[in-house]
Amino acid sequence: MRWEQIDLKNAVLHVKRIKQGKPATHPLYESELRALRQRKRDYPDTVYIFNSERGAPLSTQTVRHIVTTAGQDADLIFPIHPHMLRHSTGYYLANNGKDTRTIQGYMGHANIKNTVIYTELSATRFNDFWHD
């Protein structure tokens, strides 16, 4: 991720997608803004937000290693990988009642078929159908 994707003044992140996903603009919240501003102060001359100790951008292999190690350190009973964070976001949004089209936009899915997997498993998807 590059600093040019972050608009600290307007508190937004410009998300560029891979795999033909749709780009989006996501809000940044106060805790995120504080952390990003601090990072910018600490590393004012970097192009990338997250860098290795040598100053190069983090490779996908390094990110995978960081996430896998975090899962092991948390004593999870199964191995994790970075894409699981994306899936957990989809399930979280569905279980909190967000509609499928909104989730599709947030996740950047070009095809809604890639989004419905999150809503099909939502334990709360029928909760507001009927009232006593």
N, C-alpha and C positions, 0 to 999 in steps of 0.2 A: 504494500500500500504506500502510495506517495503522498507527500504533504499537499500537493496540488488538488487532491481529492477532498481535503478538509477545509471547510470554511468556518473558522473559529468565530468570526464576527456574527454570522447568521446562524451559528450552531447547527450546521448540517454536514453530513458525509455524503459525497457523491460516489455511489457504488457502481463500479465497472464490473460487468459479469463476464464469465467465460462460458463456454459451451452454448453460445447463442442465446443466453439469458438476456432479459430486458434490464437496462440500466435503471437506477432509481436514486432518489435523494432521501436519506434517512435523517431523522433528528438526532442531535447529540444532546445528552442530558448533562446536568451540571457537574456530576462527578467525572464524567468522561471529558468534559471540557477542561476541568482543572488538571486532570492527568495529562491531557494532550498539551496544554499550555506549559506545564512543567517540563514535559519531554522536549518541547520546542526550545525552552530556555536552556536545558541541559545539553542539547545537541542542535545548535542553531544552523549549522552548515550542512546538514544531511538532507538528501532528497527523499529518502525513504523514512517512514515513521519507525519501523522496527529494523534494526541492524544487528549484524553479528558483532562480536568483539573486535573484529578487524575492520568494521565500518561498512561492510558489504550488506546488501539486502538479504534477509533471511531466505534460504532456499525452502522449497516445499518439503524436502527431506528433513531439514532442521525443524520446521514447524511440526511435522509428523512426530519426530522424536520428542519434542517438548510435550506435546499432548499425550503421547503414549506414556512417557515417564510420569506425568501428572496423574494419569489413571492408575499406574502402578503404586505411586506414592499414596494415593487415596484408598488403596487396597480394594479396588473394584475387582469383581470376580470374573470379569471378561476384559479382553484387550479393547482399547478404544483408539479411534483415529479422528483426525480433524473434521471429516465430513459428518460425524455423529453429532457435532455441535450444531450443524445446520439442521439436521433432522430433529434434534431436540427443540430447536426454535419453532419449527413447523408444528410439532405436537403441542408445545406450550401454547402457541397462539390459538390452535383449534380447541384445546381444552379450556381456554379462557373465553370461548364464545365468539372469536373473530370469524367473520364470514369467509367463505372459501375464496371469493374474488379478492378480498383484501389481503388474505394470506398469499395468494398468487402474486399480487403486485409487490408485496414486501419481499417475497422470496425471489422474485425476478423470473418466475416460470413463464416461458412463452406458451406452454400448453397446460391447460387446467388439469389434465390427467396426471401431471406430476405433483399437483397440489392435493388432490382428493385423498391421497393415501393418508394424509394427516387427519382429515375430518372423518374418514371412515372408522377410525379407531377411537375417536373422541368419546369419552365416557359421558359427557354432558350434552351431546348433540341433540337429544330429544327432550331435554329438561323443560324448555319453555313452550312445548306444543300445546299443553292443556293446563288449565287452572281449575282448582276445586271451587 
